[in-house]
Amino acid sequence: MRAFRILLGAMFTCIIIYTTVVGINHGWNLFPVFFGDMAAMTWAGQFNLDFMGFLTLSGLWLAWRHHFSPGGLALGVLGFFGGMSVLAPYLIFASYKANGDMKVLLLGKVRAGA
């Protein structure tokens, strides 16, 4: 579990630094570039479409783990738009709350029967 938490911390740090550099150098208006690449049917667009699928799964999992409660739905939206900058800290927090139990981490306390 320690290695997993270190990996998540490293991923979070990298994405925050990378996003900051890109935002400073190219501006913060991501959506026209993101969807423009998809509309152009380029490899960058293919990657963006694939990535958006992972973001969708991430958001749905967050909402599902919280039983689609209002807070869970809000967390799902944050996960969809925030990606790793939301999911990594969430998983670190949830891993401590689950006392390192991967079943509880993935399913939530109620579904894991803990």
Phi and psi restraints in degrees (range 20) as a CNS / XPLOR table:
assign (resid 1 and name C) (resid 2 and name N)
       (resid 2 and name CA) (resid 2 and name C) 1.0 -61.7 20.0 2
assign (resid 2 and name N) (resid 2 and name CA)
       (resid 2 and name C) (resid 3 and name N) 1.0 -43.3 20.0 2
assign (resid 2 and name C) (resid 3 and name N)
       (resid 3 and name CA) (resid 3 and name C) 1.0 -63.6 20.0 2
assign (resid 3 and name N) (resid 3 and name CA)
       (resid 3 and name C) (resid 4 and name N) 1.0 -39.4 20.0 2
assign (resid 3 and name C) (resid 4 and name N)
       (resid 4 and name CA) (resid 4 and name C) 1.0 -62.0 20.0 2
assign (resid 4 and name N) (resid 4 and name CA)
       (resid 4 and name C) (resid 5 and name N) 1.0 -44.4 20.0 2
assign (resid 4 and name C) (resid 5 and name N)
       (resid 5 and name CA) (resid 5 and name C) 1.0 -65.9 20.0 2
assign (resid 5 and name N) (resid 5 and name CA)
       (resid 5 and name C) (resid 6 and name N) 1.0 -38.7 20.0 2
assign (resid 5 and name C) (resid 6 and name N)
       (resid 6 and name CA) (resid 6 and name C) 1.0 -64.3 20.0 2
assign (resid 6 and name N) (resid 6 and name CA)
       (resid 6 and name C) (resid 7 and name N) 1.0 -43.7 20.0 2
assign (resid 6 and name C) (resid 7 and name N)
       (resid 7 and name CA) (resid 7 and name C) 1.0 -58.7 20.0 2
assign (resid 7 and name N) (resid 7 and name CA)
       (resid 7 and name C) (resid 8 and name N) 1.0 -46.5 20.0 2
assign (resid 7 and name C) (resid 8 and name N)
       (resid 8 and name CA) (resid 8 and name C) 1.0 -61.6 20.0 2
assign (resid 8 and name N) (resid 8 and name CA)
       (resid 8 and name C) (resid 9 and name N) 1.0 -42.0 20.0 2
assign (resid 8 and name C) (resid 9 and name N)
       (resid 9 and name CA) (resid 9 and name C) 1.0 -62.6 20.0 2
assign (resid 9 and name N) (resid 9 and name CA)
       (resid 9 and name C) (resid 10 and name N) 1.0 -41.2 20.0 2
assign (resid 9 and name C) (resid 10 and name N)
       (resid 10 and name CA) (resid 10 and name C) 1.0 -66.3 20.0 2
assign (resid 10 and name N) (resid 10 and name CA)
       (resid 10 and name C) (resid 11 and name N) 1.0 -41.6 20.0 2
assign (resid 10 and name C) (resid 11 and name N)
       (resid 11 and name CA) (resid 11 and name C) 1.0 -63.2 20.0 2
assign (resid 11 and name N) (resid 11 and name CA)
       (resid 11 and name C) (resid 12 and name N) 1.0 -43.7 20.0 2
assign (resid 11 and name C) (resid 12 and name N)
       (resid 12 and name CA) (resid 12 and name C) 1.0 -61.2 20.0 2
assign (resid 12 and name N) (resid 12 and name CA)
       (resid 12 and name C) (resid 13 and name N) 1.0 -47.3 20.0 2
assign (resid 12 and name C) (resid 13 and name N)
       (resid 13 and name CA) (resid 13 and name C) 1.0 -60.9 20.0 2
assign (resid 13 and name N) (resid 13 and name CA)
       (resid 13 and name C) (resid 14 and name N) 1.0 -46.3 20.0 2
assign (resid 13 and name C) (resid 14 and name N)
       (resid 14 and name CA) (resid 14 and name C) 1.0 -61.1 20.0 2
assign (resid 14 and name N) (resid 14 and name CA)
       (resid 14 and name C) (resid 15 and name N) 1.0 -46.1 20.0 2
assign (resid 14 and name C) (resid 15 and name N)
       (resid 15 and name CA) (resid 15 and name C) 1.0 -68.5 20.0 2
assign (resid 15 and name N) (resid 15 and name CA)
       (resid 15 and name C) (resid 16 and name N) 1.0 -34.8 20.0 2
assign (resid 15 and name C) (resid 16 and name N)
       (resid 16 and name CA) (resid 16 and name C) 1.0 -67.0 20.0 2
assign (resid 16 and name N) (resid 16 and name CA)
       (resid 16 and name C) (resid 17 and name N) 1.0 -45.5 20.0 2
assign (resid 16 and name C) (resid 17 and name N)
       (resid 17 and name CA) (resid 17 and name C) 1.0 -64.0 20.0 2
assign (resid 17 and name N) (resid 17 and name CA)
       (resid 17 and name C) (resid 18 and name N) 1.0 -48.1 20.0 2
assign (resid 17 and name C) (resid 18 and name N)
       (resid 18 and name CA) (resid 18 and name C) 1.0 -61.1 20.0 2
assign (resid 18 and name N) (resid 18 and name CA)
       (resid 18 and name C) (resid 19 and name N) 1.0 -45.9 20.0 2
assign (resid 18 and name C) (resid 19 and name N)
       (resid 19 and name CA) (resid 19 and name C) 1.0 -62.3 20.0 2
assign (resid 19 and name N) (resid 19 and name CA)
       (resid 19 and name C) (resid 20 and name N) 1.0 -40.5 20.0 2
assign (resid 19 and name C) (resid 20 and name N)
       (resid 20 and name CA) (resid 20 and name C) 1.0 -62.4 20.0 2
assign (resid 20 and name N) (resid 20 and name CA)
       (resid 20 and name C) (resid 21 and name N) 1.0 -46.6 20.0 2
assign (resid 20 and name C) (resid 21 and name N)
       (resid 21 and name CA) (resid 21 and name C) 1.0 -62.8 20.0 2
assign (resid 21 and name N) (resid 21 and name CA)
       (resid 21 and name C) (resid 22 and name N) 1.0 -46.6 20.0 2
assign (resid 21 and name C) (resid 22 and name N)
       (resid 22 and name CA) (resid 22 and name C) 1.0 -63.3 20.0 2
assign (resid 22 and name N) (resid 22 and name CA)
       (resid 22 and name C) (resid 23 and name N) 1.0 -44.1 20.0 2
assign (resid 22 and name C) (resid 23 and name N)
       (resid 23 and name CA) (resid 23 and name C) 1.0 -61.0 20.0 2
assign (resid 23 and name N) (resid 23 and name CA)
       (resid 23 and name C) (resid 24 and name N) 1.0 -41.8 20.0 2
assign (resid 23 and name C) (resid 24 and name N)
       (resid 24 and name CA) (resid 24 and name C) 1.0 -66.4 20.0 2
assign (resid 24 and name N) (resid 24 and name CA)
       (resid 24 and name C) (resid 25 and name N) 1.0 -42.2 20.0 2
assign (resid 24 and name C) (resid 25 and name N)
       (resid 25 and name CA) (resid 25 and name C) 1.0 -80.5 20.0 2
assign (resid 25 and name N) (resid 25 and name CA)
       (resid 25 and name C) (resid 26 and name N) 1.0 -29.2 20.0 2
assign (resid 25 and name C) (resid 26 and name N)
       (resid 26 and name CA) (resid 26 and name C) 1.0 -125.8 20.0 2
assign (resid 26 and name N) (resid 26 and name CA)
       (resid 26 and name C) (resid 27 and name N) 1.0 1.1 20.0 2
assign (resid 26 and name C) (resid 27 and name N)
       (resid 27 and name CA) (resid 27 and name C) 1.0 91.0 20.0 2
assign (resid 27 and name N) (resid 27 and name CA)
       (resid 27 and name C) (resid 28 and name N) 1.0 168.7 20.0 2
assign (resid 27 and name C) (resid 28 and name N)
       (resid 28 and name CA) (resid 28 and name C) 1.0 -103.2 20.0 2
assign (resid 28 and name N) (resid 28 and name CA)
       (resid 28 and name C) (resid 29 and name N) 1.0 9.3 20.0 2
assign (resid 28 and name C) (resid 29 and name N)
       (resid 29 and name CA) (resid 29 and name C) 1.0 -91.0 20.0 2
assign (resid 29 and name N) (resid 29 and name CA)
       (resid 29 and name C) (resid 30 and name N) 1.0 78.8 20.0 2
assign (resid 29 and name C) (resid 30 and name N)
       (resid 30 and name CA) (resid 30 and name C) 1.0 -71.0 20.0 2
assign (resid 30 and name N) (resid 30 and name CA)
       (resid 30 and name C) (resid 31 and name N) 1.0 -39.8 20.0 2
assign (resid 30 and name C) (resid 31 and name N)
       (resid 31 and name CA) (resid 31 and name C) 1.0 -60.4 20.0 2
assign (resid 31 and name N) (resid 31 and name CA)
       (resid 31 and name C) (resid 32 and name N) 1.0 -43.8 20.0 2
assign (resid 31 and name C) (resid 32 and name N)
       (resid 32 and name CA) (resid 32 and name C) 1.0 -61.0 20.0 2
assign (resid 32 and name N) (resid 32 and name CA)
       (resid 32 and name C) (resid 33 and name N) 1.0 -37.4 20.0 2
assign (resid 32 and name C) (resid 33 and name N)
       (resid 33 and name CA) (resid 33 and name C) 1.0 -69.0 20.0 2
assign (resid 33 and name N) (resid 33 and name CA)
       (resid 33 and name C) (resid 34 and name N) 1.0 -47.8 20.0 2
assign (resid 33 and name C) (resid 34 and name N)
       (resid 34 and name CA) (resid 34 and name C) 1.0 -58.8 20.0 2
assign (resid 34 and name N) (resid 34 and name CA)
       (resid 34 and name C) (resid 35 and name N) 1.0 -53.5 20.0 2
assign (resid 34 and name C) (resid 35 and name N)
       (resid 35 and name CA) (resid 35 and name C) 1.0 -77.6 20.0 2
assign (resid 35 and name N) (resid 35 and name CA)
       (resid 35 and name C) (resid 36 and name N) 1.0 -27.4 20.0 2
assign (resid 35 and name C) (resid 36 and name N)
       (resid 36 and name CA) (resid 36 and name C) 1.0 -62.7 20.0 2
assign (resid 36 and name N) (resid 36 and name CA)
       (resid 36 and name C) (resid 37 and name N) 1.0 -41.3 20.0 2
assign (resid 36 and name C) (resid 37 and name N)
       (resid 37 and name CA) (resid 37 and name C) 1.0 -63.4 20.0 2
assign (resid 37 and name N) (resid 37 and name CA)
       (resid 37 and name C) (resid 38 and name N) 1.0 -38.8 20.0 2
assign (resid 37 and name C) (resid 38 and name N)
       (resid 38 and name CA) (resid 38 and name C) 1.0 -67.4 20.0 2
assign (resid 38 and name N) (resid 38 and name CA)
       (resid 38 and name C) (resid 39 and name N) 1.0 -42.3 20.0 2
assign (resid 38 and name C) (resid 39 and name N)
       (resid 39 and name CA) (resid 39 and name C) 1.0 -65.0 20.0 2
assign (resid 39 and name N) (resid 39 and name CA)
       (resid 39 and name C) (resid 40 and name N) 1.0 -30.3 20.0 2
assign (resid 39 and name C) (resid 40 and name N)
       (resid 40 and name CA) (resid 40 and name C) 1.0 -77.6 20.0 2
assign (resid 40 and name N) (resid 40 and name CA)
       (resid 40 and name C) (resid 41 and name N) 1.0 -7.8 20.0 2
assign (resid 40 and name C) (resid 41 and name N)
       (resid 41 and name CA) (resid 41 and name C) 1.0 56.5 20.0 2
assign (resid 41 and name N) (resid 41 and name CA)
       (resid 41 and name C) (resid 42 and name N) 1.0 48.2 20.0 2
assign (resid 41 and name C) (resid 42 and name N)
       (resid 42 and name CA) (resid 42 and name C) 1.0 -104.7 20.0 2
assign (resid 42 and name N) (resid 42 and name CA)
       (resid 42 and name C) (resid 43 and name N) 1.0 173.8 20.0 2
assign (resid 42 and name C) (resid 43 and name N)
       (resid 43 and name CA) (resid 43 and name C) 1.0 -63.4 20.0 2
assign (resid 43 and name N) (resid 43 and name CA)
       (resid 43 and name C) (resid 44 and name N) 1.0 -35.7 20.0 2
assign (resid 43 and name C) (resid 44 and name N)
       (resid 44 and name CA) (resid 44 and name C) 1.0 -61.8 20.0 2
assign (resid 44 and name N) (resid 44 and name CA)
       (resid 44 and name C) (resid 45 and name N) 1.0 -38.5 20.0 2
assign (resid 44 and name C) (resid 45 and name N)
       (resid 45 and name CA) (resid 45 and name C) 1.0 -66.7 20.0 2
assign (resid 45 and name N) (resid 45 and name CA)
       (resid 45 and name C) (resid 46 and name N) 1.0 -38.8 20.0 2
assign (resid 45 and name C) (resid 46 and name N)
       (resid 46 and name CA) (resid 46 and name C) 1.0 -62.7 20.0 2
assign (resid 46 and name N) (resid 46 and name CA)
       (resid 46 and name C) (resid 47 and name N) 1.0 -43.5 20.0 2
assign (resid 46 and name C) (resid 47 and name N)
       (resid 47 and name CA) (resid 47 and name C) 1.0 -62.1 20.0 2
assign (resid 47 and name N) (resid 47 and name CA)
       (resid 47 and name C) (resid 48 and name N) 1.0 -43.4 20.0 2
assign (resid 47 and name C) (resid 48 and name N)
       (resid 48 and name CA) (resid 48 and name C) 1.0 -62.3 20.0 2
assign (resid 48 and name N) (resid 48 and name CA)
       (resid 48 and name C) (resid 49 and name N) 1.0 -40.4 20.0 2
assign (resid 48 and name C) (resid 49 and name N)
       (resid 49 and name CA) (resid 49 and name C) 1.0 -64.8 20.0 2
assign (resid 49 and name N) (resid 49 and name CA)
       (resid 49 and name C) (resid 50 and name N) 1.0 -44.4 20.0 2
assign (resid 49 and name C) (resid 50 and name N)
       (resid 50 and name CA) (resid 50 and name C) 1.0 -61.6 20.0 2
assign (resid 50 and name N) (resid 50 and name CA)
       (resid 50 and name C) (resid 51 and name N) 1.0 -45.4 20.0 2
assign (resid 50 and name C) (resid 51 and name N)
       (resid 51 and name CA) (resid 51 and name C) 1.0 -61.6 20.0 2
assign (resid 51 and name N) (resid 51 and name CA)
       (resid 51 and name C) (resid 52 and name N) 1.0 -39.9 20.0 2
assign (resid 51 and name C) (resid 52 and name N)
       (resid 52 and name CA) (resid 52 and name C) 1.0 -63.8 20.0 2
assign (resid 52 and name N) (resid 52 and name CA)
       (resid 52 and name C) (resid 53 and name N) 1.0 -32.0 20.0 2
assign (resid 52 and name C) (resid 53 and name N)
       (resid 53 and name CA) (resid 53 and name C) 1.0 -63.0 20.0 2
assign (resid 53 and name N) (resid 53 and name CA)
       (resid 53 and name C) (resid 54 and name N) 1.0 -42.6 20.0 2
assign (resid 53 and name C) (resid 54 and name N)
       (resid 54 and name CA) (resid 54 and name C) 1.0 -66.4 20.0 2
assign (resid 54 and name N) (resid 54 and name CA)
       (resid 54 and name C) (resid 55 and name N) 1.0 -38.1 20.0 2
assign (resid 54 and name C) (resid 55 and name N)
       (resid 55 and name CA) (resid 55 and name C) 1.0 -63.6 20.0 2
assign (resid 55 and name N) (resid 55 and name CA)
       (resid 55 and name C) (resid 56 and name N) 1.0 -39.5 20.0 2
assign (resid 55 and name C) (resid 56 and name N)
       (resid 56 and name CA) (resid 56 and name C) 1.0 -62.6 20.0 2
assign (resid 56 and name N) (resid 56 and name CA)
       (resid 56 and name C) (resid 57 and name N) 1.0 -47.0 20.0 2
assign (resid 56 and name C) (resid 57 and name N)
       (resid 57 and name CA) (resid 57 and name C) 1.0 -61.2 20.0 2
assign (resid 57 and name N) (resid 57 and name CA)
       (resid 57 and name C) (resid 58 and name N) 1.0 -39.8 20.0 2
assign (resid 57 and name C) (resid 58 and name N)
       (resid 58 and name CA) (resid 58 and name C) 1.0 -61.4 20.0 2
assign (resid 58 and name N) (resid 58 and name CA)
       (resid 58 and name C) (resid 59 and name N) 1.0 -48.2 20.0 2
assign (resid 58 and name C) (resid 59 and name N)
       (resid 59 and name CA) (resid 59 and name C) 1.0 -63.9 20.0 2
assign (resid 59 and name N) (resid 59 and name CA)
       (resid 59 and name C) (resid 60 and name N) 1.0 -41.7 20.0 2
assign (resid 59 and name C) (resid 60 and name N)
       (resid 60 and name CA) (resid 60 and name C) 1.0 -65.4 20.0 2
assign (resid 60 and name N) (resid 60 and name CA)
       (resid 60 and name C) (resid 61 and name N) 1.0 -40.3 20.0 2
assign (resid 60 and name C) (resid 61 and name N)
       (resid 61 and name CA) (resid 61 and name C) 1.0 -63.9 20.0 2
assign (resid 61 and name N) (resid 61 and name CA)
       (resid 61 and name C) (resid 62 and name N) 1.0 -43.1 20.0 2
assign (resid 61 and name C) (resid 62 and name N)
       (resid 62 and name CA) (resid 62 and name C) 1.0 -60.8 20.0 2
assign (resid 62 and name N) (resid 62 and name CA)
       (resid 62 and name C) (resid 63 and name N) 1.0 -45.9 20.0 2
assign (resid 62 and name C) (resid 63 and name N)
       (resid 63 and name CA) (resid 63 and name C) 1.0 -64.7 20.0 2
assign (resid 63 and name N) (resid 63 and name CA)
       (resid 63 and name C) (resid 64 and name N) 1.0 -42.7 20.0 2
assign (resid 63 and name C) (resid 64 and name N)
       (resid 64 and name CA) (resid 64 and name C) 1.0 -63.0 20.0 2
assign (resid 64 and name N) (resid 64 and name CA)
       (resid 64 and name C) (resid 65 and name N) 1.0 -43.8 20.0 2
assign (resid 64 and name C) (resid 65 and name N)
       (resid 65 and name CA) (resid 65 and name C) 1.0 -59.9 20.0 2
assign (resid 65 and name N) (resid 65 and name CA)
       (resid 65 and name C) (resid 66 and name N) 1.0 -28.0 20.0 2
assign (resid 65 and name C) (resid 66 and name N)
       (resid 66 and name CA) (resid 66 and name C) 1.0 -102.7 20.0 2
assign (resid 66 and name N) (resid 66 and name CA)
       (resid 66 and name C) (resid 67 and name N) 1.0 23.3 20.0 2
assign (resid 66 and name C) (resid 67 and name N)
       (resid 67 and name CA) (resid 67 and name C) 1.0 59.2 20.0 2
assign (resid 67 and name N) (resid 67 and name CA)
       (resid 67 and name C) (resid 68 and name N) 1.0 32.0 20.0 2
assign (resid 67 and name C) (resid 68 and name N)
       (resid 68 and name CA) (resid 68 and name C) 1.0 52.3 20.0 2
assign (resid 68 and name N) (resid 68 and name CA)
       (resid 68 and name C) (resid 69 and name N) 1.0 32.7 20.0 2
assign (resid 68 and name C) (resid 69 and name N)
       (resid 69 and name CA) (resid 69 and name C) 1.0 -71.2 20.0 2
assign (resid 69 and name N) (resid 69 and name CA)
       (resid 69 and name C) (resid 70 and name N) 1.0 166.4 20.0 2
assign (resid 69 and name C) (resid 70 and name N)
       (resid 70 and name CA) (resid 70 and name C) 1.0 -54.9 20.0 2
assign (resid 70 and name N) (resid 70 and name CA)
       (resid 70 and name C) (resid 71 and name N) 1.0 -42.9 20.0 2
assign (resid 70 and name C) (resid 71 and name N)
       (resid 71 and name CA) (resid 71 and name C) 1.0 -64.8 20.0 2
assign (resid 71 and name N) (resid 71 and name CA)
       (resid 71 and name C) (resid 72 and name N) 1.0 -38.7 20.0 2
assign (resid 71 and name C) (resid 72 and name N)
       (resid 72 and name CA) (resid 72 and name C) 1.0 -65.8 20.0 2
assign (resid 72 and name N) (resid 72 and name CA)
       (resid 72 and name C) (resid 73 and name N) 1.0 -39.6 20.0 2
assign (resid 72 and name C) (resid 73 and name N)
       (resid 73 and name CA) (resid 73 and name C) 1.0 -64.6 20.0 2
assign (resid 73 and name N) (resid 73 and name CA)
       (resid 73 and name C) (resid 74 and name N) 1.0 -41.7 20.0 2
assign (resid 73 and name C) (resid 74 and name N)
       (resid 74 and name CA) (resid 74 and name C) 1.0 -63.4 20.0 2
assign (resid 74 and name N) (resid 74 and name CA)
       (resid 74 and name C) (resid 75 and name N) 1.0 -42.0 20.0 2
assign (resid 74 and name C) (resid 75 and name N)
       (resid 75 and name CA) (resid 75 and name C) 1.0 -63.7 20.0 2
assign (resid 75 and name N) (resid 75 and name CA)
       (resid 75 and name C) (resid 76 and name N) 1.0 -38.4 20.0 2
assign (resid 75 and name C) (resid 76 and name N)
       (resid 76 and name CA) (resid 76 and name C) 1.0 -62.1 20.0 2
assign (resid 76 and name N) (resid 76 and name CA)
       (resid 76 and name C) (resid 77 and name N) 1.0 -42.7 20.0 2
assign (resid 76 and name C) (resid 77 and name N)
       (resid 77 and name CA) (resid 77 and name C) 1.0 -64.3 20.0 2
assign (resid 77 and name N) (resid 77 and name CA)
       (resid 77 and name C) (resid 78 and name N) 1.0 -43.5 20.0 2
assign (resid 77 and name C) (resid 78 and name N)
       (resid 78 and name CA) (resid 78 and name C) 1.0 -60.6 20.0 2
assign (resid 78 and name N) (resid 78 and name CA)
       (resid 78 and name C) (resid 79 and name N) 1.0 -41.5 20.0 2
assign (resid 78 and name C) (resid 79 and name N)
       (resid 79 and name CA) (resid 79 and name C) 1.0 -64.3 20.0 2
assign (resid 79 and name N) (resid 79 and name CA)
       (resid 79 and name C) (resid 80 and name N) 1.0 -39.7 20.0 2
assign (resid 79 and name C) (resid 80 and name N)
       (resid 80 and name CA) (resid 80 and name C) 1.0 -63.5 20.0 2
assign (resid 80 and name N) (resid 80 and name CA)
       (resid 80 and name C) (resid 81 and name N) 1.0 -48.3 20.0 2
assign (resid 80 and name C) (resid 81 and name N)
       (resid 81 and name CA) (resid 81 and name C) 1.0 -83.2 20.0 2
assign (resid 81 and name N) (resid 81 and name CA)
       (resid 81 and name C) (resid 82 and name N) 1.0 -27.2 20.0 2
assign (resid 81 and name C) (resid 82 and name N)
       (resid 82 and name CA) (resid 82 and name C) 1.0 -93.3 20.0 2
assign (resid 82 and name N) (resid 82 and name CA)
       (resid 82 and name C) (resid 83 and name N) 1.0 -19.5 20.0 2
assign (resid 82 and name C) (resid 83 and name N)
       (resid 83 and name CA) (resid 83 and name C) 1.0 57.8 20.0 2
assign (resid 83 and name N) (resid 83 and name CA)
       (resid 83 and name C) (resid 84 and name N) 1.0 -135.5 20.0 2
assign (resid 83 and name C) (resid 84 and name N)
       (resid 84 and name CA) (resid 84 and name C) 1.0 -64.5 20.0 2
assign (resid 84 and name N) (resid 84 and name CA)
       (resid 84 and name C) (resid 85 and name N) 1.0 -27.0 20.0 2
assign (resid 84 and name C) (resid 85 and name N)
       (resid 85 and name CA) (resid 85 and name C) 1.0 -68.8 20.0 2
assign (resid 85 and name N) (resid 85 and name CA)
       (resid 85 and name C) (resid 86 and name N) 1.0 -17.0 20.0 2
assign (resid 85 and name C) (resid 86 and name N)
       (resid 86 and name CA) (resid 86 and name C) 1.0 -102.4 20.0 2
assign (resid 86 and name N) (resid 86 and name CA)
       (resid 86 and name C) (resid 87 and name N) 1.0 -46.2 20.0 2
assign (resid 86 and name C) (resid 87 and name N)
       (resid 87 and name CA) (resid 87 and name C) 1.0 -65.7 20.0 2
assign (resid 87 and name N) (resid 87 and name CA)
       (resid 87 and name C) (resid 88 and name N) 1.0 -41.2 20.0 2
assign (resid 87 and name C) (resid 88 and name N)
       (resid 88 and name CA) (resid 88 and name C) 1.0 -62.3 20.0 2
assign (resid 88 and name N) (resid 88 and name CA)
       (resid 88 and name C) (resid 89 and name N) 1.0 -52.3 20.0 2
assign (resid 88 and name C) (resid 89 and name N)
       (resid 89 and name CA) (resid 89 and name C) 1.0 -64.1 20.0 2
assign (resid 89 and name N) (resid 89 and name CA)
       (resid 89 and name C) (resid 90 and name N) 1.0 -34.3 20.0 2
assign (resid 89 and name C) (resid 90 and name N)
       (resid 90 and name CA) (resid 90 and name C) 1.0 -60.9 20.0 2
assign (resid 90 and name N) (resid 90 and name CA)
       (resid 90 and name C) (resid 91 and name N) 1.0 -47.0 20.0 2
assign (resid 90 and name C) (resid 91 and name N)
       (resid 91 and name CA) (resid 91 and name C) 1.0 -66.3 20.0 2
assign (resid 91 and name N) (resid 91 and name CA)
       (resid 91 and name C) (resid 92 and name N) 1.0 -35.8 20.0 2
assign (resid 91 and name C) (resid 92 and name N)
       (resid 92 and name CA) (resid 92 and name C) 1.0 -62.4 20.0 2
assign (resid 92 and name N) (resid 92 and name CA)
       (resid 92 and name C) (resid 93 and name N) 1.0 -49.7 20.0 2
assign (resid 92 and name C) (resid 93 and name N)
       (resid 93 and name CA) (resid 93 and name C) 1.0 -59.7 20.0 2
assign (resid 93 and name N) (resid 93 and name CA)
       (resid 93 and name C) (resid 94 and name N) 1.0 -48.7 20.0 2
assign (resid 93 and name C) (resid 94 and name N)
       (resid 94 and name CA) (resid 94 and name C) 1.0 -65.6 20.0 2
assign (resid 94 and name N) (resid 94 and name CA)
       (resid 94 and name C) (resid 95 and name N) 1.0 -31.5 20.0 2
assign (resid 94 and name C) (resid 95 and name N)
       (resid 95 and name CA) (resid 95 and name C) 1.0 -67.1 20.0 2
assign (resid 95 and name N) (resid 95 and name CA)
       (resid 95 and name C) (resid 96 and name N) 1.0 -35.6 20.0 2
assign (resid 95 and name C) (resid 96 and name N)
       (resid 96 and name CA) (resid 96 and name C) 1.0 -71.0 20.0 2
assign (resid 96 and name N) (resid 96 and name CA)
       (resid 96 and name C) (resid 97 and name N) 1.0 -41.0 20.0 2
assign (resid 96 and name C) (resid 97 and name N)
       (resid 97 and name CA) (resid 97 and name C) 1.0 -63.6 20.0 2
assign (resid 97 and name N) (resid 97 and name CA)
       (resid 97 and name C) (resid 98 and name N) 1.0 -31.1 20.0 2
assign (resid 97 and name C) (resid 98 and name N)
       (resid 98 and name CA) (resid 98 and name C) 1.0 -87.1 20.0 2
assign (resid 98 and name N) (resid 98 and name CA)
       (resid 98 and name C) (resid 99 and name N) 1.0 4.2 20.0 2
assign (resid 98 and name C) (resid 99 and name N)
       (resid 99 and name CA) (resid 99 and name C) 1.0 53.9 20.0 2
assign (resid 99 and name N) (resid 99 and name CA)
       (resid 99 and name C) (resid 100 and name N) 1.0 36.0 20.0 2
assign (resid 99 and name C) (resid 100 and name N)
       (resid 100 and name CA) (resid 100 and name C) 1.0 77.4 20.0 2
assign (resid 100 and name N) (resid 100 and name CA)
       (resid 100 and name C) (resid 101 and name N) 1.0 3.6 20.0 2
assign (resid 100 and name C) (resid 101 and name N)
       (resid 101 and name CA) (resid 101 and name C) 1.0 -80.4 20.0 2
assign (resid 101 and name N) (resid 101 and name CA)
       (resid 101 and name C) (resid 102 and name N) 1.0 110.3 20.0 2
assign (resid 101 and name C) (resid 102 and name N)
       (resid 102 and name CA) (resid 102 and name C) 1.0 -63.9 20.0 2
assign (resid 102 and name N) (resid 102 and name CA)
       (resid 102 and name C) (resid 103 and name N) 1.0 -33.5 20.0 2
assign (resid 102 and name C) (resid 103 and name N)
       (resid 103 and name CA) (resid 103 and name C) 1.0 -62.2 20.0 2
assign (resid 103 and name N) (resid 103 and name CA)
       (resid 103 and name C) (resid 104 and name N) 1.0 -45.6 20.0 2
assign (resid 103 and name C) (resid 104 and name N)
       (resid 104 and name CA) (resid 104 and name C) 1.0 -67.3 20.0 2
assign (resid 104 and name N) (resid 104 and name CA)
       (resid 104 and name C) (resid 105 and name N) 1.0 -39.3 20.0 2
assign (resid 104 and name C) (resid 105 and name N)
       (resid 105 and name CA) (resid 105 and name C) 1.0 -59.8 20.0 2
assign (resid 105 and name N) (resid 105 and name CA)
       (resid 105 and name C) (resid 106 and name N) 1.0 -46.4 20.0 2
assign (resid 105 and name C) (resid 106 and name N)
       (resid 106 and name CA) (resid 106 and name C) 1.0 -77.9 20.0 2
assign (resid 106 and name N) (resid 106 and name CA)
       (resid 106 and name C) (resid 107 and name N) 1.0 -38.8 20.0 2
assign (resid 106 and name C) (resid 107 and name N)
       (resid 107 and name CA) (resid 107 and name C) 1.0 -97.6 20.0 2
assign (resid 107 and name N) (resid 107 and name CA)
       (resid 107 and name C) (resid 108 and name N) 1.0 -20.8 20.0 2
assign (resid 107 and name C) (resid 108 and name N)
       (resid 108 and name CA) (resid 108 and name C) 1.0 90.3 20.0 2
assign (resid 108 and name N) (resid 108 and name CA)
       (resid 108 and name C) (resid 109 and name N) 1.0 159.3 20.0 2
assign (resid 108 and name C) (resid 109 and name N)
       (resid 109 and name CA) (resid 109 and name C) 1.0 -61.5 20.0 2
assign (resid 109 and name N) (resid 109 and name CA)
       (resid 109 and name C) (resid 110 and name N) 1.0 -44.2 20.0 2
assign (resid 109 and name C) (resid 110 and name N)
       (resid 110 and name CA) (resid 110 and name C) 1.0 -66.1 20.0 2
assign (resid 110 and name N) (resid 110 and name CA)
       (resid 110 and name C) (resid 111 and name N) 1.0 -50.3 20.0 2
assign (resid 110 and name C) (resid 111 and name N)
       (resid 111 and name CA) (resid 111 and name C) 1.0 -67.7 20.0 2
assign (resid 111 and name N) (resid 111 and name CA)
       (resid 111 and name C) (resid 112 and name N) 1.0 -30.6 20.0 2
assign (resid 111 and name C) (resid 112 and name N)
       (resid 112 and name CA) (resid 112 and name C) 1.0 -75.7 20.0 2
assign (resid 112 and name N) (resid 112 and name CA)
       (resid 112 and name C) (resid 113 and name N) 1.0 -12.4 20.0 2
assign (resid 112 and name C) (resid 113 and name N)
       (resid 113 and name CA) (resid 113 and name C) 1.0 73.5 20.0 2
assign (resid 113 and name N) (resid 113 and name CA)
       (resid 113 and name C) (resid 114 and name N) 1.0 22.8 20.0 2
